[in-house]
Amino acid sequence: MKKYKAFTLIEVLISIVLFSMIVIFLYQTLDMTTKSNLFYEKKLNEKLDINLFKKILFLDLLNKTSDVNITKDRRGNSVVTFKTSHIYHNPFYSYVTYVISKDNNFLRLESKIKFNKNKLNDKFFDTLYVDKLQNNIKKFRFKKQSNGNITYYILKKNNQKILFGLDL
């Protein structure tokens, strides 16, 4: 009689169960890696947005050609207006205003005419570019120290403070 060397049914079932367990662990590892990558990508994008915002404001203030005018809106947030040579859209639109909109967006207004909340007219809006720099901003404070040189701002976004200071 010939003897065949083959696997028994129990050996085949055990190998299938072991292979299934390995595949399940590999899938869970892949899923956890995907979730962590999405989490860190979101955090990285938030930091890049904040750094871009800081760069724009810093360059605007560094290249300012007039004094910084600071007023308050109804909610107590600062409205900052000044003339600068750092322009994105039109080289003749040299007035820049930083303001928080009603829906908590931090806006950069670039215009040919100086922003005056009491005298807004069609001419102002015809010469206006609006850049949305940040969203979900709760507070914006812009202050000049007594010597007039040091200015800083504090933004509050989702209970996280963004502090930035300049010595100009």
VMD Tcl script that draws the C-alpha trace (Angstrom):
set ca {
  {0.00 0.00 0.00}
  {1.04 3.51 -0.79}
  {1.15 6.10 1.97}
  {0.18 9.63 1.02}
  {1.68 12.53 2.89}
  {-1.12 15.09 3.27}
  {-2.53 17.57 5.80}
  {-5.32 16.55 8.02}
  {-8.49 18.57 8.23}
  {-7.54 19.90 11.70}
  {-4.17 21.18 10.43}
  {-5.84 23.02 7.54}
  {-8.42 24.61 9.88}
  {-5.71 25.73 12.32}
  {-3.68 27.32 9.51}
  {-6.80 29.17 8.22}
  {-7.57 30.51 11.71}
  {-3.96 31.68 12.22}
  {-3.91 33.36 8.81}
  {-7.24 35.10 9.57}
  {-5.91 36.42 12.88}
  {-2.80 37.83 11.18}
  {-4.93 39.54 8.51}
  {-7.20 41.08 11.19}
  {-4.20 42.48 13.11}
  {-2.70 43.88 9.91}
  {-6.00 45.56 9.02}
  {-6.27 47.13 12.49}
  {-2.71 48.42 12.22}
  {-3.42 49.93 8.81}
  {-6.61 51.55 10.13}
  {-4.81 53.07 13.14}
  {-2.04 54.38 10.89}
  {-4.56 56.00 8.55}
  {-6.36 57.69 11.47}
  {-3.13 58.99 12.99}
  {-1.99 60.32 9.59}
  {-5.26 62.21 9.18}
  {-4.97 63.64 12.69}
  {-1.40 64.87 12.17}
  {-2.17 66.18 8.70}
  {-4.98 68.29 10.18}
  {-2.68 69.63 12.92}
  {0.04 70.40 10.37}
  {-2.41 72.29 8.15}
  {-3.60 74.36 11.13}
  {-0.02 75.30 12.00}
  {0.76 76.16 8.37}
  {-2.34 78.37 8.18}
  {-1.35 80.21 11.36}
  {2.22 80.66 10.10}
  {0.98 82.02 6.76}
  {-1.32 84.42 8.60}
  {1.55 85.60 10.84}
  {3.79 86.07 7.80}
  {1.20 88.22 6.00}
  {0.55 90.41 9.03}
  {4.25 90.70 9.82}
  {5.12 91.78 6.26}
  {2.22 94.24 6.18}
  {3.38 95.87 9.41}
  {7.06 95.73 8.51}
  {6.37 97.63 5.29}
  {3.89 100.10 6.76}
  {4.15 103.64 5.44}
  {1.76 105.31 7.89}
  {0.81 105.10 11.54}
  {-1.35 102.21 12.65}
  {-4.93 103.31 13.41}
  {-6.67 101.08 15.98}
  {-10.41 101.27 16.68}
  {-12.90 98.86 18.24}
  {-15.95 97.23 16.73}
  {-19.25 96.55 18.54}
  {-17.97 93.30 20.02}
  {-14.77 94.88 21.36}
  {-12.46 93.43 18.72}
  {-9.77 95.63 17.24}
  {-10.06 97.09 13.75}
  {-6.56 97.88 12.50}
  {-5.98 100.16 9.49}
  {-2.71 101.42 8.01}
  {-0.98 102.13 4.74}
  {1.64 99.64 3.55}
  {3.85 98.89 0.58}
  {3.31 95.14 1.03}
  {0.48 94.51 -1.42}
  {-0.96 91.28 -2.84}
  {-3.61 92.32 -5.30}
  {-3.11 95.79 -6.71}
  {-0.04 98.01 -6.21}
  {-2.25 101.10 -6.04}
  {-4.41 99.71 -3.23}
  {-2.14 100.53 -0.34}
  {-4.57 100.65 2.60}
  {-4.84 97.46 4.60}
  {-7.43 96.77 7.29}
  {-7.65 93.77 9.59}
  {-11.10 93.05 10.99}
  {-13.24 90.19 12.29}
  {-16.48 89.62 10.39}
  {-19.84 88.83 11.95}
  {-19.33 85.13 11.25}
  {-15.95 85.14 13.10}
  {-13.70 85.17 10.04}
  {-10.47 87.13 10.28}
  {-10.31 89.30 7.16}
  {-7.61 91.33 5.48}
  {-9.11 94.17 3.45}
  {-6.90 95.75 0.82}
  {-8.28 98.93 -0.71}
  {-7.47 102.17 -2.45}
  {-9.47 104.19 0.07}
  {-8.84 104.14 3.81}
  {-11.37 102.08 5.77}
  {-13.77 104.19 7.82}
  {-16.69 102.27 9.30}
  {-18.79 105.45 9.49}
  {-18.27 106.42 5.84}
  {-18.51 103.22 3.83}
  {-19.70 103.84 0.28}
  {-19.73 102.19 -3.13}
  {-16.37 103.72 -4.05}
  {-14.74 101.88 -1.15}
  {-16.29 98.54 -2.11}
  {-15.39 99.01 -5.78}
  {-11.71 99.22 -4.84}
  {-11.61 96.38 -2.33}
  {-10.01 92.97 -2.14}
  {-10.95 90.69 0.76}
  {-8.74 87.85 1.99}
  {-10.03 85.40 4.58}
  {-6.97 84.57 6.68}
  {-8.50 82.57 9.54}
  {-11.90 81.28 10.60}
  {-13.49 80.70 14.02}
  {-11.69 83.67 15.57}
  {-13.31 84.70 18.84}
  {-11.16 87.68 19.88}
  {-8.71 90.05 18.24}
  {-6.75 92.59 20.25}
  {-4.14 94.86 18.75}
  {-2.30 97.23 21.06}
  {0.49 99.75 20.90}
  {2.68 100.19 23.93}
  {3.21 103.62 25.48}
  {6.42 104.15 23.51}
  {4.46 103.56 20.29}
  {6.93 101.03 18.93}
  {5.83 97.64 20.16}
  {2.60 96.29 18.79}
  {1.09 92.90 19.34}
  {-2.08 91.00 18.81}
  {-3.90 88.18 20.47}
  {-6.26 85.96 18.58}
  {-8.43 83.42 20.26}
  {-9.38 80.51 18.05}
  {-11.31 77.61 19.56}
  {-10.03 78.43 23.08}
  {-6.43 78.50 21.79}
  {-4.55 81.78 22.01}
  {-2.36 82.86 19.16}
  {0.06 85.49 20.44}
  {2.31 87.45 18.17}
  {4.46 90.44 18.97}
  {6.47 92.92 16.94}
  {9.08 95.46 17.83}
  {8.69 98.05 15.08}
}
mol new
graphics top color blue
foreach p $ca { graphics top sphere $p radius 0.5 }
foreach p [lrange $ca 0 end-1] q [lrange $ca 1 end] { graphics top cylinder $p $q radius 0.2 }
display resetview
